[in-house]
Amino acid sequence: MATYLDFESRIEAIQQDMESAKARGDEPAVEILEKDLDKEVNKTYGSLNDYQKLQLARHPDRPYAVDYIRLMMEERYEIHGDRTFRDDLAIVCYIGWIDGVKCMVIGEQKGRGTKNKIRRNFGMPNPEGYRKALRAVRLAEKFDIPVLMLIDTPGAYPGLGAEERGQGEAIARNLFEFSDMKVPMISIVVGEGGSGGALAIGVADRLAMMRYSIFAVISPEGCSAILWNDPKKVEQATKALKITPDDLLEHKLIDAVLDEPLIGAHRNKKAAALAVKNYFLETVKQLRELSIDELLEQRYQRLVSVGAYSE
């Protein structure tokens, strides 16, 4: 059953009326309601504020990494474990093919339903998850396979065990190692990009975001609690943090915004996966035209330009 957010109440009502009209075979009513739905979708989604985009990025029906992998990849094989501690299910790694292009896909996976959310640790990786991702990228480099990384996490897991096993070091190690990998690397924020948990698989030649995704140094809830000691100021914090794709593109922190369906990736997962696939294939084609030295130099210049400003 579809889940609707507060600002989607009118859309929900129209769709329920459409289902009723279809059930009784009233085709004229269905045609009218379809036009009403198109108008309401354009009206609602054409004027979303930053907080509403945050809600869509966290939508429970939104496609996760495994959904994209299943829709895009053929002959895929999952890679498990970091060869040091255990297999962290909050990060998945698959090797396979996308439209005839051999690739490595790494993604953060939140899980659906209480049991799977706990199993996936709500998409919050432990250090062994980032070490598994690094192992997969090293394997991709060995066989000259391009890498696609799908970011979707509220942040790295801050538990005591994670800290004891070197959470900060694992993230820093990925930043260091990924910056020098001699294969094309592409990262896409498909949902929620939270702090270092997202950055750990965000160092790439190209960083893109889906239309309704966010990338933040801290959650709006955490920001409002620290700055104002008031959880009711989440909307104000969301706007102040500049975490939407348009804001980040304007500040040259990302390279592209992917046009997922206007009504949201959760309403049309196949179209969302097609947008991700097309961007990946086109970008890999462009990056393959560069020599290894040019690829690494371009990546270096992109990374050192982050945060640069002039007064």
ZADO-1210 file (C-alpha; in nm, 4 decimals, padded with zeros to 6 digits):
<atoms>
<atom x="00.0000" y="00.0000" z="00.0000" code="MET" pos="1"/>
<atom x="00.1352" y="00.3415" z="-00.1021" code="ALA" pos="2"/>
<atom x="00.2436" y="00.5854" z="00.1682" code="THR" pos="3"/>
<atom x="00.1491" y="00.9510" z="00.1307" code="TYR" pos="4"/>
<atom x="00.3087" y="01.2504" z="00.2998" code="LEU" pos="5"/>
<atom x="00.1105" y="01.5382" z="00.4505" code="ASP" pos="6"/>
<atom x="00.1472" y="01.7621" z="00.1459" code="PHE" pos="7"/>
<atom x="00.0319" y="01.4790" z="-00.0836" code="GLU" pos="8"/>
<atom x="-00.3187" y="01.4553" z="00.0691" code="SER" pos="9"/>
<atom x="-00.4907" y="01.6014" z="-00.2365" code="ARG" pos="10"/>
<atom x="-00.3020" y="01.3629" z="-00.4679" code="ILE" pos="11"/>
<atom x="-00.4009" y="01.0695" z="-00.2450" code="GLU" pos="12"/>
<atom x="-00.7668" y="01.1715" z="-00.2607" code="ALA" pos="13"/>
<atom x="-00.7660" y="01.1979" z="-00.6416" code="ILE" pos="14"/>
<atom x="-00.5939" y="00.8602" z="-00.6790" code="GLN" pos="15"/>
<atom x="-00.8472" y="00.6976" z="-00.4474" code="GLN" pos="16"/>
<atom x="-01.1285" y="00.8473" z="-00.6555" code="ASP" pos="17"/>
<atom x="-00.9594" y="00.7085" z="-00.9690" code="MET" pos="18"/>
<atom x="-00.9448" y="00.3594" z="-00.8199" code="GLU" pos="19"/>
<atom x="-01.3152" y="00.3791" z="-00.7352" code="SER" pos="20"/>
<atom x="-01.4010" y="00.5001" z="-01.0865" code="ALA" pos="21"/>
<atom x="-01.1975" y="00.2184" z="-01.2435" code="LYS" pos="22"/>
<atom x="-01.3665" y="-00.0378" z="-01.0201" code="ALA" pos="23"/>
<atom x="-01.7129" y="00.0665" z="-01.1389" code="ARG" pos="24"/>
<atom x="-01.5993" y="00.1014" z="-01.5007" code="GLY" pos="25"/>
<atom x="-01.6623" y="00.4754" z="-01.5261" code="ASP" pos="26"/>
<atom x="-01.4153" y="00.5652" z="-01.8024" code="GLU" pos="27"/>
<atom x="-01.5243" y="00.9322" z="-01.8473" code="PRO" pos="28"/>
<atom x="-01.4689" y="00.9921" z="-01.4750" code="ALA" pos="29"/>
<atom x="-01.1254" y="00.8259" z="-01.4958" code="VAL" pos="30"/>
<atom x="-01.0208" y="01.0549" z="-01.7820" code="GLU" pos="31"/>
<atom x="-01.1282" y="01.3652" z="-01.5893" code="ILE" pos="32"/>
<atom x="-00.9543" y="01.2492" z="-01.2741" code="LEU" pos="33"/>
<atom x="-00.6319" y="01.1737" z="-01.4672" code="GLU" pos="34"/>
<atom x="-00.6263" y="01.5345" z="-01.5883" code="LYS" pos="35"/>
<atom x="-00.6945" y="01.6571" z="-01.2349" code="ASP" pos="36"/>
<atom x="-00.4120" y="01.4375" z="-01.1073" code="LEU" pos="37"/>
<atom x="-00.1630" y="01.5765" z="-01.3611" code="ASP" pos="38"/>
<atom x="-00.2552" y="01.9325" z="-01.2618" code="LYS" pos="39"/>
<atom x="-00.2266" y="01.8555" z="-00.8910" code="GLU" pos="40"/>
<atom x="00.1094" y="01.6782" z="-00.9342" code="VAL" pos="41"/>
<atom x="00.2531" y="01.9745" z="-01.1267" code="ASN" pos="42"/>
<atom x="00.1137" y="02.2179" z="-00.8704" code="LYS" pos="43"/>
<atom x="00.2332" y="02.0250" z="-00.5645" code="THR" pos="44"/>
<atom x="00.5747" y="01.9111" z="-00.6845" code="TYR" pos="45"/>
<atom x="00.6473" y="02.2292" z="-00.8760" code="GLY" pos="46"/>
<atom x="00.6619" y="02.4326" z="-00.5549" code="SER" pos="47"/>
<atom x="00.8189" y="02.2049" z="-00.2935" code="LEU" pos="48"/>
<atom x="01.0126" y="02.3677" z="-00.0121" code="ASN" pos="49"/>
<atom x="01.3395" y="02.2289" z="00.1241" code="ASP" pos="50"/>
<atom x="01.1724" y="02.0472" z="00.4127" code="TYR" pos="51"/>
<atom x="00.9298" y="01.8712" z="00.1792" code="GLN" pos="52"/>
<atom x="01.2237" y="01.7586" z="-00.0349" code="LYS" pos="53"/>
<atom x="01.3854" y="01.6214" z="00.2809" code="LEU" pos="54"/>
<atom x="01.0682" y="01.4238" z="00.3517" code="GLN" pos="55"/>
<atom x="01.0773" y="01.2789" z="-00.0001" code="LEU" pos="56"/>
<atom x="01.4453" y="01.1840" z="00.0377" code="ALA" pos="57"/>
<atom x="01.3455" y="00.9835" z="00.3476" code="ARG" pos="58"/>
<atom x="01.0219" y="00.8438" z="00.2026" code="HIS" pos="59"/>
<atom x="00.9746" y="00.4824" z="00.3230" code="PRO" pos="60"/>
<atom x="00.8749" y="00.3659" z="-00.0274" code="ASP" pos="61"/>
<atom x="01.1744" y="00.5274" z="-00.1964" code="ARG" pos="62"/>
<atom x="01.3928" y="00.2782" z="-00.3902" code="PRO" pos="63"/>
<atom x="01.7054" y="00.1714" z="-00.2039" code="TYR" pos="64"/>
<atom x="02.0407" y="00.0542" z="-00.3421" code="ALA" pos="65"/>
<atom x="01.9317" y="-00.3087" z="-00.3876" code="VAL" pos="66"/>
<atom x="01.6224" y="-00.1919" z="-00.5804" code="ASP" pos="67"/>
<atom x="01.8426" y="00.0009" z="-00.8235" code="TYR" pos="68"/>
<atom x="02.0862" y="-00.2885" z="-00.8529" code="ILE" pos="69"/>
<atom x="01.8097" y="-00.5371" z="-00.9349" code="ARG" pos="70"/>
<atom x="01.6594" y="-00.3027" z="-01.1942" code="LEU" pos="71"/>
<atom x="01.9910" y="-00.2138" z="-01.3620" code="MET" pos="72"/>
<atom x="02.2332" y="-00.5046" z="-01.3363" code="MET" pos="73"/>
<atom x="02.2512" y="-00.8361" z="-01.5180" code="GLU" pos="74"/>
<atom x="02.4534" y="-01.1401" z="-01.4118" code="GLU" pos="75"/>
<atom x="02.5295" y="-00.9735" z="-01.0814" code="ARG" pos="76"/>
<atom x="02.7277" y="-01.1367" z="-00.8044" code="TYR" pos="77"/>
<atom x="02.7394" y="-01.0034" z="-00.4481" code="GLU" pos="78"/>
<atom x="03.0690" y="-00.9554" z="-00.2669" code="ILE" pos="79"/>
<atom x="03.0617" y="-01.0159" z="00.1096" code="HIS" pos="80"/>
<atom x="03.2824" y="-00.9209" z="00.4003" code="GLY" pos="81"/>
<atom x="03.5873" y="-00.7062" z="00.4643" code="ASP" pos="82"/>
<atom x="03.8227" y="-01.0045" z="00.5203" code="ARG" pos="83"/>
<atom x="03.8955" y="-00.8641" z="00.8663" code="THR" pos="84"/>
<atom x="03.5894" y="-00.8671" z="01.0916" code="PHE" pos="85"/>
<atom x="03.2505" y="-00.9477" z="00.9360" code="ARG" pos="86"/>
<atom x="03.0017" y="-00.8723" z="00.6589" code="ASP" pos="87"/>
<atom x="02.8284" y="-00.5393" z="00.7194" code="ASP" pos="88"/>
<atom x="02.4843" y="-00.5584" z="00.5563" code="LEU" pos="89"/>
<atom x="02.4395" y="-00.1795" z="00.5643" code="ALA" pos="90"/>
<atom x="02.6663" y="-00.1711" z="00.2578" code="ILE" pos="91"/>
<atom x="02.6175" y="-00.3970" z="-00.0439" code="VAL" pos="92"/>
<atom x="02.8722" y="-00.4599" z="-00.3198" code="CYS" pos="93"/>
<atom x="02.7860" y="-00.6222" z="-00.6524" code="TYR" pos="94"/>
<atom x="02.9939" y="-00.6985" z="-00.9596" code="ILE" pos="95"/>
<atom x="02.8076" y="-00.7508" z="-01.2851" code="GLY" pos="96"/>
<atom x="02.6935" y="-00.5872" z="-01.6067" code="TRP" pos="97"/>
<atom x="02.4888" y="-00.2789" z="-01.6926" code="ILE" pos="98"/>
<atom x="02.3903" y="-00.2772" z="-02.0599" code="ASP" pos="99"/>
<atom x="02.7039" y="-00.4694" z="-02.1541" code="GLY" pos="100"/>
<atom x="02.9369" y="-00.2607" z="-01.9378" code="VAL" pos="101"/>
<atom x="03.1121" y="-00.4585" z="-01.6654" code="LYS" pos="102"/>
<atom x="03.0965" y="-00.2617" z="-01.3409" code="CYS" pos="103"/>
<atom x="03.1154" y="-00.2645" z="-00.9634" code="MET" pos="104"/>
<atom x="02.8153" y="-00.1186" z="-00.7804" code="VAL" pos="105"/>
<atom x="02.8424" y="-00.0272" z="-00.4121" code="ILE" pos="106"/>
<atom x="02.5435" y="00.1012" z="-00.2182" code="GLY" pos="107"/>
<atom x="02.4186" y="00.1832" z="00.1287" code="GLU" pos="108"/>
<atom x="02.1067" y="-00.0179" z="00.2095" code="GLN" pos="109"/>
<atom x="01.8491" y="00.0844" z="00.4721" code="LYS" pos="110"/>
<atom x="01.6154" y="-00.2159" z="00.4655" code="GLY" pos="111"/>
<atom x="01.2342" y="-00.2411" z="00.4742" code="ARG" pos="112"/>
<atom x="01.0265" y="-00.3627" z="00.7675" code="GLY" pos="113"/>
<atom x="01.1453" y="-00.3796" z="01.1269" code="THR" pos="114"/>
<atom x="01.3419" y="-00.7037" z="01.0881" code="LYS" pos="115"/>
<atom x="01.5328" y="-00.5918" z="00.7794" code="ASN" pos="116"/>
<atom x="01.5919" y="-00.2404" z="00.9125" code="LYS" pos="117"/>
<atom x="01.7635" y="-00.3899" z="01.2167" code="ILE" pos="118"/>
<atom x="01.9519" y="-00.6370" z="00.9958" code="ARG" pos="119"/>
<atom x="02.0753" y="-00.3514" z="00.7777" code="ARG" pos="120"/>
<atom x="02.1364" y="-00.1287" z="01.0836" code="ASN" pos="121"/>
<atom x="01.8994" y="00.1330" z="00.9322" code="PHE" pos="122"/>
<atom x="02.1530" y="00.1989" z="00.6562" code="GLY" pos="123"/>
<atom x="02.4223" y="00.3155" z="00.8998" code="MET" pos="124"/>
<atom x="02.7483" y="00.1365" z="00.8114" code="PRO" pos="125"/>
<atom x="03.0047" y="00.0163" z="01.0614" code="ASN" pos="126"/>
<atom x="03.3780" y="00.0423" z="00.9796" code="PRO" pos="127"/>
<atom x="03.3753" y="-00.3077" z="00.8325" code="GLU" pos="128"/>
<atom x="03.1181" y="-00.1865" z="00.5799" code="GLY" pos="129"/>
<atom x="03.3502" y="00.0856" z="00.4550" code="TYR" pos="130"/>
<atom x="03.6375" y="-00.1633" z="00.4508" code="ARG" pos="131"/>
<atom x="03.4231" y="-00.3985" z="00.2426" code="LYS" pos="132"/>
<atom x="03.3575" y="-00.1125" z="00.0004" code="ALA" pos="133"/>
<atom x="03.7311" y="-00.0425" z="-00.0192" code="LEU" pos="134"/>
<atom x="03.8012" y="-00.4111" z="-00.0882" code="ARG" pos="135"/>
<atom x="03.5459" y="-00.4055" z="-00.3704" code="ALA" pos="136"/>
<atom x="03.6947" y="-00.0902" z="-00.5241" code="VAL" pos="137"/>
<atom x="04.0456" y="-00.2368" z="-00.5091" code="ARG" pos="138"/>
<atom x="03.9121" y="-00.5424" z="-00.6909" code="LEU" pos="139"/>
<atom x="03.7537" y="-00.3161" z="-00.9533" code="ALA" pos="140"/>
<atom x="04.0828" y="-00.1322" z="-01.0004" code="GLU" pos="141"/>
<atom x="04.2692" y="-00.4621" z="-01.0433" code="LYS" pos="142"/>
<atom x="04.0446" y="-00.5606" z="-01.3348" code="PHE" pos="143"/>
<atom x="03.9871" y="-00.2074" z="-01.4728" code="ASP" pos="144"/>
<atom x="03.6150" y="-00.2036" z="-01.3907" code="ILE" pos="145"/>
<atom x="03.4303" y="00.1308" z="-01.3442" code="PRO" pos="146"/>
<atom x="03.2657" y="00.1867" z="-01.0065" code="VAL" pos="147"/>
<atom x="02.9170" y="00.3192" z="-00.9296" code="LEU" pos="148"/>
<atom x="02.8440" y="00.4157" z="-00.5678" code="MET" pos="149"/>
<atom x="02.4871" y="00.4761" z="-00.4462" code="LEU" pos="150"/>
<atom x="02.4698" y="00.6964" z="-00.1368" code="ILE" pos="151"/>
<atom x="02.1740" y="00.6619" z="00.0987" code="ASP" pos="152"/>
<atom x="02.2444" y="00.6808" z="00.4719" code="THR" pos="153"/>
<atom x="02.1548" y="00.8987" z="00.7715" code="PRO" pos="154"/>
<atom x="02.5231" y="00.8701" z="00.8666" code="GLY" pos="155"/>
<atom x="02.7940" y="00.6299" z="00.9778" code="ALA" pos="156"/>
<atom x="02.6965" y="00.4253" z="01.2839" code="TYR" pos="157"/>
<atom x="02.8172" y="00.6104" z="01.5993" code="PRO" pos="158"/>
<atom x="02.8028" y="00.3123" z="01.8371" code="GLY" pos="159"/>
<atom x="03.0757" y="00.2213" z="02.0857" code="LEU" pos="160"/>
<atom x="03.1770" y="-00.0932" z="01.8947" code="GLY" pos="161"/>
<atom x="03.2095" y="00.1017" z="01.5692" code="ALA" pos="162"/>
<atom x="03.4335" y="00.3582" z="01.7375" code="GLU" pos="163"/>
<atom x="03.6451" y="00.0836" z="01.8968" code="GLU" pos="164"/>
<atom x="03.6984" y="-00.0755" z="01.5557" code="ARG" pos="165"/>
<atom x="03.8097" y="00.2540" z="01.3998" code="GLY" pos="166"/>
<atom x="03.5085" y="00.4209" z="01.2392" code="GLN" pos="167"/>
<atom x="03.6915" y="00.7479" z="01.1773" code="GLY" pos="168"/>
<atom x="03.9975" y="00.5720" z="01.0367" code="GLU" pos="169"/>
<atom x="03.7852" y="00.3577" z="00.8041" code="ALA" pos="170"/>
<atom x="03.6132" y="00.6659" z="00.6597" code="ILE" pos="171"/>
<atom x="03.9423" y="00.8568" z="00.6285" code="ALA" pos="172"/>
<atom x="04.1060" y="00.5545" z="00.4642" code="ARG" pos="173"/>
<atom x="03.8353" y="00.5445" z="00.1978" code="ASN" pos="174"/>
<atom x="03.8735" y="00.9162" z="00.1262" code="LEU" pos="175"/>
<atom x="04.2488" y="00.8684" z="00.0856" code="PHE" pos="176"/>
<atom x="04.2370" y="00.5471" z="-00.1191" code="GLU" pos="177"/>
<atom x="03.9435" y="00.6392" z="-00.3451" code="PHE" pos="178"/>
<atom x="04.1108" y="00.9621" z="-00.4488" code="SER" pos="179"/>
<atom x="04.3873" y="00.7618" z="-00.6207" code="ASP" pos="180"/>
<atom x="04.1973" y="00.4688" z="-00.7751" code="MET" pos="181"/>
<atom x="04.2881" y="00.4263" z="-01.1416" code="LYS" pos="182"/>
<atom x="03.9375" y="00.3501" z="-01.2677" code="VAL" pos="183"/>
<atom x="03.6351" y="00.5732" z="-01.3382" code="PRO" pos="184"/>
<atom x="03.4393" y="00.6331" z="-01.0177" code="MET" pos="185"/>
<atom x="03.0878" y="00.7795" z="-01.0052" code="ILE" pos="186"/>
<atom x="02.8790" y="00.8518" z="-00.6945" code="SER" pos="187"/>
<atom x="02.5069" y="00.9284" z="-00.6896" code="ILE" pos="188"/>
<atom x="02.3044" y="01.0354" z="-00.3865" code="VAL" pos="189"/>
<atom x="01.9783" y="00.8448" z="-00.4337" code="VAL" pos="190"/>
<atom x="01.8169" y="00.9362" z="-00.1022" code="GLY" pos="191"/>
<atom x="01.9727" y="01.0691" z="00.2144" code="GLU" pos="192"/>
<atom x="02.3405" y="01.1625" z="00.2192" code="GLY" pos="193"/>
<atom x="02.4392" y="01.2035" z="00.5817" code="GLY" pos="194"/>
<atom x="02.7781" y="01.3461" z="00.6860" code="SER" pos="195"/>
<atom x="03.0894" y="01.1231" z="00.6768" code="GLY" pos="196"/>
<atom x="02.8725" y="00.8166" z="00.6286" code="GLY" pos="197"/>
<atom x="02.7933" y="00.9449" z="00.2805" code="ALA" pos="198"/>
<atom x="03.1314" y="01.1014" z="00.2119" code="LEU" pos="199"/>
<atom x="03.3057" y="00.7667" z="00.2664" code="ALA" pos="200"/>
<atom x="03.1659" y="00.6437" z="-00.0670" code="ILE" pos="201"/>
<atom x="03.1356" y="00.9903" z="-00.2183" code="GLY" pos="202"/>
<atom x="03.4928" y="01.0520" z="-00.3360" code="VAL" pos="203"/>
<atom x="03.4641" y="01.0084" z="-00.7116" code="ALA" pos="204"/>
<atom x="03.5240" y="01.1602" z="-01.0530" code="ASP" pos="205"/>
<atom x="03.1605" y="01.2696" z="-01.0666" code="ARG" pos="206"/>
<atom x="02.9085" y="01.3268" z="-00.7862" code="LEU" pos="207"/>
<atom x="02.5415" y="01.3568" z="-00.8810" code="ALA" pos="208"/>
<atom x="02.2153" y="01.3730" z="-00.6857" code="MET" pos="209"/>
<atom x="01.8625" y="01.2621" z="-00.7583" code="MET" pos="210"/>
<atom x="01.6031" y="01.5405" z="-00.7777" code="ARG" pos="211"/>
<atom x="01.4610" y="01.4581" z="-00.4326" code="TYR" pos="212"/>
<atom x="01.7735" y="01.3725" z="-00.2388" code="SER" pos="213"/>
<atom x="01.9753" y="01.5592" z="00.0225" code="ILE" pos="214"/>
<atom x="02.3431" y="01.5817" z="00.1183" code="PHE" pos="215"/>
<atom x="02.4224" y="01.7304" z="00.4590" code="ALA" pos="216"/>
<atom x="02.7079" y="01.7640" z="00.7054" code="VAL" pos="217"/>
<atom x="02.4550" y="01.7086" z="00.9853" code="ILE" pos="218"/>
<atom x="02.0866" y="01.6164" z="00.9989" code="SER" pos="219"/>
<atom x="01.8428" y="01.9105" z="01.0266" code="PRO" pos="220"/>
<atom x="01.7226" y="01.7595" z="01.3554" code="GLU" pos="221"/>
<atom x="02.0770" y="01.7613" z="01.4930" code="GLY" pos="222"/>
<atom x="02.1361" y="02.1135" z="01.3652" code="CYS" pos="223"/>
<atom x="01.8191" y="02.2526" z="01.5261" code="SER" pos="224"/>
<atom x="01.9021" y="02.0793" z="01.8550" code="ALA" pos="225"/>
<atom x="02.2570" y="02.2216" z="01.8632" code="ILE" pos="226"/>
<atom x="02.1907" y="02.5748" z="01.7384" code="LEU" pos="227"/>
<atom x="01.8494" y="02.6494" z="01.8862" code="TRP" pos="228"/>
<atom x="01.7878" y="02.3678" z="02.1353" code="ASN" pos="229"/>
<atom x="01.4463" y="02.3442" z="01.9731" code="ASP" pos="230"/>
<atom x="01.3359" y="02.0377" z="01.7688" code="PRO" pos="231"/>
<atom x="01.0509" y="02.2424" z="01.6221" code="LYS" pos="232"/>
<atom x="01.2969" y="02.4418" z="01.4113" code="LYS" pos="233"/>
<atom x="01.3794" y="02.1523" z="01.1782" code="VAL" pos="234"/>
<atom x="01.2283" y="02.3309" z="00.8783" code="GLU" pos="235"/>
<atom x="01.4372" y="02.6414" z="00.9505" code="GLN" pos="236"/>
<atom x="01.7489" y="02.4270" z="00.9865" code="ALA" pos="237"/>
<atom x="01.6765" y="02.2430" z="00.6597" code="THR" pos="238"/>
<atom x="01.6615" y="02.5706" z="00.4715" code="LYS" pos="239"/>
<atom x="01.9729" y="02.7123" z="00.6400" code="ALA" pos="240"/>
<atom x="02.1873" y="02.4039" z="00.5745" code="LEU" pos="241"/>
<atom x="02.1508" y="02.4266" z="00.1922" code="LYS" pos="242"/>
<atom x="02.1215" y="02.0497" z="00.1476" code="ILE" pos="243"/>
<atom x="01.9121" y="02.0207" z="-00.1691" code="THR" pos="244"/>
<atom x="02.0586" y="01.9334" z="-00.5119" code="PRO" pos="245"/>
<atom x="01.9895" y="02.2797" z="-00.6545" code="ASP" pos="246"/>
<atom x="02.1753" y="02.4487" z="-00.3690" code="ASP" pos="247"/>
<atom x="02.4725" y="02.2146" z="-00.3947" code="LEU" pos="248"/>
<atom x="02.4888" y="02.2454" z="-00.7737" code="LEU" pos="249"/>
<atom x="02.4861" y="02.6239" z="-00.7421" code="GLU" pos="250"/>
<atom x="02.7842" y="02.6050" z="-00.5061" code="HIS" pos="251"/>
<atom x="02.9629" y="02.3602" z="-00.7411" code="LYS" pos="252"/>
<atom x="02.9732" y="02.0834" z="-00.4808" code="LEU" pos="253"/>
<atom x="02.8039" y="01.8339" z="-00.7142" code="ILE" pos="254"/>
<atom x="02.8222" y="01.7829" z="-01.0892" code="ASP" pos="255"/>
<atom x="02.4636" y="01.7037" z="-01.1894" code="ALA" pos="256"/>
<atom x="02.1033" y="01.6691" z="-01.0751" code="VAL" pos="257"/>
<atom x="01.9257" y="01.3610" z="-01.2104" code="LEU" pos="258"/>
<atom x="01.5652" y="01.4039" z="-01.3160" code="ASP" pos="259"/>
<atom x="01.3838" y="01.1296" z="-01.1318" code="GLU" pos="260"/>
<atom x="01.0054" y="01.1238" z="-01.1993" code="PRO" pos="261"/>
<atom x="00.8370" y="01.4496" z="-01.0941" code="LEU" pos="262"/>
<atom x="00.6068" y="01.2609" z="-00.8562" code="ILE" pos="263"/>
<atom x="00.9069" y="01.0912" z="-00.6959" code="GLY" pos="264"/>
<atom x="01.1242" y="00.7833" z="-00.7479" code="ALA" pos="265"/>
<atom x="00.8997" y="00.5872" z="-00.5098" code="HIS" pos="266"/>
<atom x="00.6075" y="00.6222" z="-00.7544" code="ARG" pos="267"/>
<atom x="00.8069" y="00.5027" z="-01.0573" code="ASN" pos="268"/>
<atom x="01.1129" y="00.3011" z="-00.9587" code="LYS" pos="269"/>
<atom x="01.1871" y="00.1840" z="-01.3132" code="LYS" pos="270"/>
<atom x="01.2087" y="00.5407" z="-01.4429" code="ALA" pos="271"/>
<atom x="01.4342" y="00.6377" z="-01.1520" code="ALA" pos="272"/>
<atom x="01.6637" y="00.3407" z="-01.2195" code="ALA" pos="273"/>
<atom x="01.6754" y="00.4349" z="-01.5887" code="LEU" pos="274"/>
<atom x="01.7887" y="00.7874" z="-01.4973" code="ALA" pos="275"/>
<atom x="02.0689" y="00.6454" z="-01.2802" code="VAL" pos="276"/>
<atom x="02.1726" y="00.3939" z="-01.5448" code="LYS" pos="277"/>
<atom x="02.1812" y="00.6470" z="-01.8275" code="ASN" pos="278"/>
<atom x="02.3891" y="00.8919" z="-01.6244" code="TYR" pos="279"/>
<atom x="02.6337" y="00.6195" z="-01.5233" code="PHE" pos="280"/>
<atom x="02.6806" y="00.4851" z="-01.8768" code="LEU" pos="281"/>
<atom x="02.7196" y="00.8291" z="-02.0328" code="GLU" pos="282"/>
<atom x="02.9649" y="00.9423" z="-01.7657" code="THR" pos="283"/>
<atom x="03.1739" y="00.6240" z="-01.7917" code="VAL" pos="284"/>
<atom x="03.1939" y="00.6799" z="-02.1672" code="LYS" pos="285"/>
<atom x="03.3263" y="01.0335" z="-02.1112" code="GLN" pos="286"/>
<atom x="03.5760" y="00.9279" z="-01.8445" code="LEU" pos="287"/>
<atom x="03.7073" y="00.6406" z="-02.0571" code="ARG" pos="288"/>
<atom x="03.8262" y="00.8973" z="-02.3118" code="GLU" pos="289"/>
<atom x="04.0791" y="01.0265" z="-02.0568" code="LEU" pos="290"/>
<atom x="04.4181" y="00.8751" z="-01.9892" code="SER" pos="291"/>
<atom x="04.4865" y="00.7511" z="-01.6349" code="ILE" pos="292"/>
<atom x="04.6980" y="01.0581" z="-01.5617" code="ASP" pos="293"/>
<atom x="04.4268" y="01.2899" z="-01.6924" code="GLU" pos="294"/>
<atom x="04.1614" y="01.1028" z="-01.4923" code="LEU" pos="295"/>
<atom x="04.3550" y="01.1327" z="-01.1668" code="LEU" pos="296"/>
<atom x="04.4484" y="01.4971" z="-01.2253" code="GLU" pos="297"/>
<atom x="04.0876" y="01.5883" z="-01.3041" code="GLN" pos="298"/>
<atom x="03.9683" y="01.4064" z="-00.9919" code="ARG" pos="299"/>
<atom x="04.2333" y="01.5814" z="-00.7814" code="TYR" pos="300"/>
<atom x="04.1355" y="01.9252" z="-00.9113" code="GLN" pos="301"/>
<atom x="03.7702" y="01.8490" z="-00.8465" code="ARG" pos="302"/>
<atom x="03.8387" y="01.7476" z="-00.4867" code="LEU" pos="303"/>
<atom x="04.0661" y="02.0385" z="-00.3959" code="VAL" pos="304"/>
<atom x="03.8130" y="02.2852" z="-00.5366" code="SER" pos="305"/>
<atom x="03.5514" y="02.1771" z="-00.2809" code="VAL" pos="306"/>
<atom x="03.5014" y="02.4530" z="-00.0283" code="GLY" pos="307"/>
<atom x="03.7116" y="02.7063" z="-00.2191" code="ALA" pos="308"/>
<atom x="03.5743" y="03.0609" z="-00.2134" code="TYR" pos="309"/>
<atom x="03.6774" y="03.4200" z="-00.2678" code="SER" pos="310"/>
<atom x="03.5637" y="03.7362" z="-00.0923" code="GLU" pos="311"/>
</atoms>
